[in-house]
Amino acid sequence: MKAVSLYAPYGWKAKIGLIVPSTNTVNEPEFWRMAPTGVGVFAARALLLGHATQESYVAMAQAVGAAAEQLATAEIDIVAYGCTSGSFMCPMSELVSDMQARTGKPALAAAGAVVAALRALGVRRVAVATPYVEFVNRREREFLEEYGFQVTSLQGLGLGETQEERRGIGRVPPEAIYRLARMVDRPEADAVFISCTNLASLGVIAALERDLGKPVITSNQACFWACLRRLGLGDAPQGYGRLLETCVAPVDDSAFEVSSALSAPR
């Protein structure tokens, strides 16, 4: 056993630990689609119930710690909280510090990864498409502005008033996501950001970048990119946007500020 103690058939290069909301059915499959040979993805779930409220986000955040402890037993190399709204509706520094403490590994949150991705692409003005209800959209705009980005437009689908609507985010067709992204784009926007790890947006990134002539960032794409770069991996998965294909240099904590999950504005 000593001879193979460092081997893992589905993670011999790196094991990514992913914590998703219990209703999320898109994040894991999209991570696996992007995963280069030798990179494995291993998930745990944080229970998410009821309507979209501040209280539901807090309850889910409280479940993240236990999920991180589960992933630690799988010998993961990094842990990511795969919920964009969950990581800007609650204090990211607390979430990331807790995940790091419970796993002993680097940790990051989806919203922080998005900020790092926008910075890596030199974006200052961003158009935002979301599936969220209005109070979540307001907080997302505030969050991005706190980090120095100008939000040129923001449009949500208003999903999340009920548990069924929340699950329905994962059923939004990619074709509808494409049209929503085209709708929010503005000539002055440097990029379009499609928010939410439960939106199946991975397959429309390339078409949108070609048709809009600018980078397109999605929550899952940015979070996966952040995991690869934080691990010092230079893999450049093709077909999923400029971020993964061109921003390939390994970076340290200071570039992502993942030690605090980008909890303090620049």
JOCORJO-V85720 format. One record per residue. RES is the residue in one small letter. PSI is psi in whole degrees, -180 to 180 (none if undefined). OMEGA is omega in radians with two decimals (999 if undefined). Layout:
# JOCORJO-V85720
RES	PSI	OMEGA
RES	PSI	OMEGA
This chain:
# JOCORJO-V85720
m	-31	-3.13
k	-34	-3.08
a	-25	-3.10
v	20	-3.07
s	-23	3.14
l	2	-3.04
y	142	2.99
a	121	-3.05
p	-31	3.11
y	50	3.12
g	33	-3.10
w	-22	3.07
k	-43	3.12
a	149	3.04
k	119	3.09
i	123	3.02
g	128	-3.04
l	126	3.07
i	121	-3.10
v	155	2.97
p	147	-3.05
s	-24	3.14
t	-5	-3.02
n	124	3.14
t	10	-3.05
v	-37	-3.02
n	-52	-3.11
e	-51	3.13
p	-38	-3.14
e	-36	3.05
f	-45	3.14
w	-36	3.11
r	-37	-3.11
m	-16	-2.96
a	123	3.04
p	164	3.06
t	131	3.11
g	-8	3.11
v	122	3.14
g	154	-3.14
v	126	-3.07
f	123	-2.92
a	153	2.95
a	161	-3.03
r	143	3.04
a	124	-3.02
l	131	3.13
l	119	-3.06
l	157	2.96
g	-162	-3.11
h	162	3.03
a	106	3.11
t	166	3.05
q	-37	-3.12
e	-37	3.13
s	-36	3.09
y	-41	3.12
v	-43	3.13
a	-41	3.12
m	-41	3.11
a	-36	3.13
q	-24	3.12
a	-11	-3.08
v	-37	-3.11
g	-46	3.12
a	-38	3.10
a	-39	3.11
a	-40	3.11
e	-38	3.08
q	-45	-3.10
l	-32	3.13
a	-33	-3.14
t	-14	3.10
a	7	3.09
e	46	3.12
i	160	-3.12
d	-19	3.12
i	153	3.11
v	135	-3.12
a	136	3.02
y	105	-3.03
g	60	3.03
c	112	-3.08
t	-56	-3.12
s	-37	3.12
g	-25	-3.13
s	1	2.90
f	-12	3.04
m	-18	3.11
c	158	-3.10
p	116	-3.10
m	-35	-3.11
s	-39	3.13
e	-43	3.12
l	-48	-3.08
v	-42	3.11
s	-41	3.14
d	-44	3.12
m	-41	3.12
q	-43	-3.12
a	-38	-3.06
r	-22	-3.12
t	-23	-3.04
g	20	-3.09
k	163	3.04
p	148	-3.12
a	153	3.06
l	166	3.13
a	152	-3.02
a	-44	-3.10
a	-38	3.08
g	-38	3.10
a	-36	3.11
v	-44	3.11
v	-45	3.13
a	-39	-3.14
a	-44	3.11
l	-41	3.11
r	-41	-3.12
a	-30	3.14
l	0	3.12
g	25	-3.09
v	134	3.03
r	-33	-3.12
r	127	-3.00
v	138	3.00
a	138	-2.96
v	129	3.05
a	133	-3.11
t	165	2.99
p	5	-2.83
y	166	2.97
v	170	-2.90
e	-41	-3.07
f	-29	3.07
v	-40	3.08
n	-42	3.14
r	-43	-3.13
r	-36	3.12
e	-41	3.09
r	-46	3.12
e	-44	-3.12
f	-50	-3.13
l	-39	3.12
e	-34	3.09
e	-28	-3.14
y	13	2.99
g	7	3.12
f	143	3.02
q	122	3.12
v	108	-3.07
t	-29	3.09
s	155	3.10
l	127	-3.13
q	129	3.09
g	163	3.13
l	-7	3.09
g	27	-3.12
l	139	3.07
g	0	3.14
e	-29	3.11
t	167	3.09
q	-39	3.14
e	-40	3.07
e	-40	-3.14
r	-44	3.07
r	-31	-3.12
g	-18	3.08
i	-38	3.14
g	-7	3.13
r	-1	3.11
v	123	-3.09
p	143	3.08
p	-33	3.13
e	-36	3.10
a	-36	3.09
i	-40	3.09
y	-47	-3.11
r	-38	3.10
l	-43	3.12
a	-42	3.09
r	-35	-3.11
m	-40	-3.07
v	-19	-3.09
d	145	3.07
r	150	-3.13
p	-34	-3.09
e	-10	-3.14
a	133	3.08
d	-24	-3.09
a	165	3.02
v	133	3.10
f	122	3.07
i	109	-2.99
s	144	3.01
c	124	3.14
t	-8	3.13
n	8	3.02
l	126	-3.10
a	72	-3.00
s	-6	-3.04
l	-39	-3.04
g	-9	-3.13
v	1	-3.10
i	-50	-3.07
a	-44	-3.14
a	-40	3.13
l	-43	3.13
e	-39	3.11
r	-44	-3.04
d	-30	-3.14
l	-22	-3.13
g	30	3.14
k	164	3.13
p	148	3.02
v	125	3.14
i	134	3.02
t	161	-3.08
s	-47	-3.10
n	-40	3.10
q	-48	-3.12
a	-41	-3.12
c	-42	3.11
f	-43	3.09
w	-45	-3.13
a	-39	3.10
c	-47	3.14
l	-48	-3.06
r	-37	3.11
r	-30	3.09
l	-4	3.14
g	24	3.14
l	133	-3.10
g	14	3.11
d	144	-3.12
a	78	3.12
p	134	-3.06
q	148	3.05
g	2	-3.08
y	27	3.00
g	163	-3.08
r	-35	-3.09
l	-54	-3.12
l	-33	-3.03
e	-28	-3.02
t	-28	-3.12
c	78	-2.93
v	-6	-3.07
a	130	3.03
p	144	-3.10
v	166	3.11
d	-176	-3.09
d	-37	-3.02
s	-30	-3.13
a	-37	3.14
f	-20	-2.97
e	34	-3.08
v	-16	3.10
s	-27	3.06
s	11	3.13
a	38	3.14
l	42	-3.07
s	-17	-3.14
a	129	-3.14
p	153	3.12
r	none	999
